[in-house]
Amino acid sequence: MENQVLNKRKLFNTGKFDVRTYTMIAALIIMWIGFTYLTEGSFITSRNLSNLVRQMAIVGIMGTGMVLVIVSGGIDLSVGSVMGFLGCIAAALQVWGGVSTLGVIAIALLLGLIIGLAQGSLIAYTDVPPFIITLGGMLIFRGAVLAVTRGTTVAPLQKSLLYFGQAYVSNTIGIVIAVLAVAFLLLNEISKRKAKQKYNTLNEPMSTMIIRWLVFSLIICASVWMLNSYKGIPVPVLIMFILVLIFSFIAEKTTFGRRIYAIGGNIDAAKYSGINVKRNIVMVYCLNTLMAAIAGLILAARLNAGTPQAGINLELDAIAAAVIGGTSMTGGVGRVAGAILGGLIMATIDNGMSMMNLDAYWQYMVKGVILITAVWFDIKTKKNSSKSKK
Amino acid sequence: MHEYLLQMKNISKEFPGVKALNNVNFDVVRGQIHALVGENGAGKSTLIKILCGIYPYGTYDGQIVINGEEKKFNSIRDVENSGIGCIHQELNLVPELSVSENIFLNDKPGKYGIVDFNQMYKRTKELLANIGMDVDSHNGVDPNEKLKNLGIGQKQLVEIAKALSKDIKLLILDEPTSALTEAEVDILLDILDGLRKKGVTCIYISHRLDEVMRIADSITVLRDGQTIETREKVDMDKETMISLMVGRELKNMFPRVEHKRGELAFEIKNYSVKHPDIPGKMLLDNVNLKAYKGEILGISGLMGAGRTELFTSVFGAFSEPAVGEILIDGKKVEIKNPVDALNNGLFLLTEDRKKLGLNLLMSVKENTTLASLEKVARFGVLDNNKAIYETNNYVEKIKIKTPNVEASVNTLSGGNQQKVVIAKALMTEPKVIILDEPTRGIDVGAKYEIYKLMNQLVDEGVTVIMISSEMEEILGMSDRVLTMCNGRINCEFAICDATQEKLMQASTGSDN
């Protein structure tokens, strides 16, 4: 019986990747082809693609944290303001206080955790819904941004901090990363295979494993080659990918991650299964504002300043990225990597349309339509599949 | 010859990979109560969903003939317009609205979109009186009462009133009594009898065969998507019905074996909880209870006696604080929440498995391991292969019918879902397991397997406490029975002394 389990597993081991995700990948490819055609090829240049991924890094990072929050059945509207606040705090400490880059980073991350702890505890231990508490947080920290900056731009930052927003890693390091990633994938596949053999659940031919490994390796190598032919991998993008890896691991491979999905799927059943619901919820909000702190630092570094406008409406982009990437607003369903896909789609729209010299209002409208379509499509496919089930 | 009100001819319905119904013929005589019985998965629900328009014309093969006229229902509204009222297992009522607003939810009386509340009130009162719910009667409600303040039995009756508010010829009830107490069942059956006298035809679907024998005129048995037999009640008895349903003779519904009572394993001392809604009233009043290793302790009582609340509170999941002591293996334990309860070897299998027991978005594996993730993880990192391996052990041990452990629990039948919850409980290796209505809403075959499993647990040294509203189950499986009434444990019976009558007397508090 257990062998059937693996029979049904697809080539890319993506049992949880739903129809929406595949549709979104298809939509992304169509968009790239379309923009390449409409901009007579300048969309697909390595310079433009490098810019595109650099632009999406911040939304990608925030979307990553947001996926866990939404999966747990909550929402966090405060992260845009929190990231702006922490970016400005970092800038202010460095510009006015002369604090070193490491010190600034440590303080921003710590404050991020504390804010998450405060909001998360309020959500877990009072009956006030997360929507209200984080909406309050959004207003409070937007005010705090203005209080810190007095409405002015705080600049300039030290060069070592700018590294995190503006630099590229050298081509050699890029190649080393690609080689390491490819090697890691192979080792991971082999160890999974061994574990399956140990528990007698192996039912996959060697060739499937190798094809899967080759496809992923090809994607990695192509991306690194493309970025290297411009200036190399942008540091924020590298940070984003490391964070996505960590968060995917947390979501899918740890007991904490499983508990978050359990709480979002059915909070009562989670409670009766002996899960400490409140503590886990606090932790989710802590992780999310920690991501906001990282995003805030990167944004400040990219702008070389703390500005009062930093992060306005970014929480909505993060939520949209998570939802376009397949996270269900009702909780219990979603994938961290999906947020990157969602972020990439939105960045593609921004980038492609501005390259076509279309007015900015078009970008908002198109993104809105895509968001609605993605969820609509998802609900429709779900309905069809549940109809055929019963 | 009788005249048929409804004929369903050669109905077939296929889902991808499954033939749910295969040439089913189902004829209902005008003015009769016609019971439809069968195990879970036999096709009853599918048949009813076709009749109620949930699966519209064209998605199935066969004919529906009403009053000799073929009908092609495209929507639920078409069905309602043909005089068919359908009451589903899950009630479709709005808790925040009043009784009368619920009854006239879709077509409120009045003109130009302005509701005539006086007329609505009056008509609701008439409808309620019709089914014995006058305001003054024992069971009565005021039409302006909010629905959420009603008991579950009363809600069921409001559903019936709602169906009757339209001019219906055929009333379909899908498992109407699964959540009702015996007393409420009596009221419901009386009302159905009254409706029959007024000429309403009724299709009655139930797992409770006693009720079927009491109320039905004819009985149709479905099995594996086929009509097995339709008989008049006079030609049918319970044993025949069961053997037709399961396709084999089921001599004994309860696999009783001798248990040897061991040492004291679990004790509740002077346990009291205040009533959350009524000030000054005790929900649980000085409860004392002892359970021993190697026995099945049955907890009997009527709904509202405080049985579920007692064990929810002991498990640390009740909203109100408790006073009193809990002892496990003679040691006093503090249980403030379910985490503490599990750590102390206590597991509560809740009566509402979909709401409190299962995560329907998750797979069999994820549900089974949910309460003991530490066992399939190292340093907080899950070992998926170990989880599959462990889950497979339980799938085999308690015979969960699932294509594989990665299948969503949502696709399993009720009995198998219940087994998944049991697997989850067993994986925590509890010392004391509390089963709250463990066989509610599951079919005869799966029930038998769950009973056998309870015996197996007792043999392994687990203390089993079973709360049940089914007297037969209590008498068939327990070694000792306690009855609860009004928040107290008022009687104890050794199983050799217990009879249905004695238990009922004790449960209603009429023995003293």
Interface residues (C-beta under 8 A of the other chain):
Chain A: M1 E2 Q4 V5 K8 G15 A195 K196 K198 Y199 N200 T201 K253 T254 T255 F256 G257 R258 R259 Y261 A262 G265 N266 D268 A269 A270 K271 Y272 S273 G274 I275 N276 G332 V333 S388 K389 K390
Chain B: F15 P16 T46 F315 A317 N337 P338 V339 A341 L342 N343 L348 T350 K355 L356 G357 L358 N359 L360 L361 M362 E366 L370 A371 L373 E374 A377 G380 V381 L382 D383 N384 N385 K386 I388 Y389 N392 V395 E396 P403 N404 V405 E406 N410 T411 K424 T428
